[in-house]
């Protein structure tokens, strides 16, 4: 049974009402400030996440860690992040993104700062695991906020813009943190990043409200627009019963989303974990030079997010609900496979950077469709559904951080890893061919 959804006329009317100009000068809509806040959160999320890669050599030297031990340090974050995704999504649905996002950002910022006091492998491993667990609630909380605040016709671009913040954060971090570590040392650098996170959490709790109806600074016209054009209004749905574990586990859409997101993260997480040390080692580059090369793929990912987000809304407004989610994701995975396969033939850091940039551009074209479908099928349970998908994706990240050093050790070649990533990307194309965003979670 298909989800009773908006007709083409309803979609066009909602889109027109969102974009209709006013005769009077207006202040910036409150929901746009919400998007700015989530963009900055996404950026902070990846600044804190990627800083360990920029400081990898310094940390390994000071704590006397091997490459395989650093592989565990890089991957244990993803394991903690994955394991707490579903619980954090449930909490976001139950208690709202205002309290949950403020809490999780404070928690992960604390463990970012505590990384500075690590004295060996075990203490560093523990800090990174707890840091990952703290970060787990960020994107599920944002997904729940998008459901309540963002009209259906703006959902794709908002998701793309928000996740592009993560890529800008990663791109900024690789050279900037490398510079900061070279000037301050890695321990003070982690403390600085922790303080920034606490400041964001305090602002979010003061400014944000879980529902636009309760926000003290939203204009009445914007409030009416949001309530009229968000998904529950267009679909004419009433709040349903709590989401059961049986419905979640039985949903084919959820399993397909989990599978393809595992493949997407397998490609992208390489750029967050091993691409910087890989460039530095293979091409004998300095820290800052390697950081500049390594910044390019995340920047390409940002443009991939924007491209997919714009395509989603453009196709959706023309009546293609399913196609608007499916087409950008399939195109993205094909580009990711091509970039990974080309990268094995590159003999220069510039060539490696360009090929990985193409791969990440493609992989990140799949992000906005993935999270948009989670909101489509999850509705009021968007936090739980997106957390479930993100759990599988970050198991892919966990595997990536370990697969690269171990495949190199077992085969003696870097190329095996890139072939595996290309195969996974092709497999993800088939997962998207069977994904049905217009179907209710309980029926597909």
PyMOL commands that set and color helices and strands:
alter all, ss='L'
color gray80, all
select helices_A, chain A and resi 8-19+30-54+56-63+67-83+85-95+97-117+121-135+137-149+152-184+186-207+212-214+220-229+231-235+245-250+252-273+275-282+287-316+321-343+349-411+415-433
alter helices_A, ss='H'
color red, helices_A
deselect
rebuild
show_as cartoon
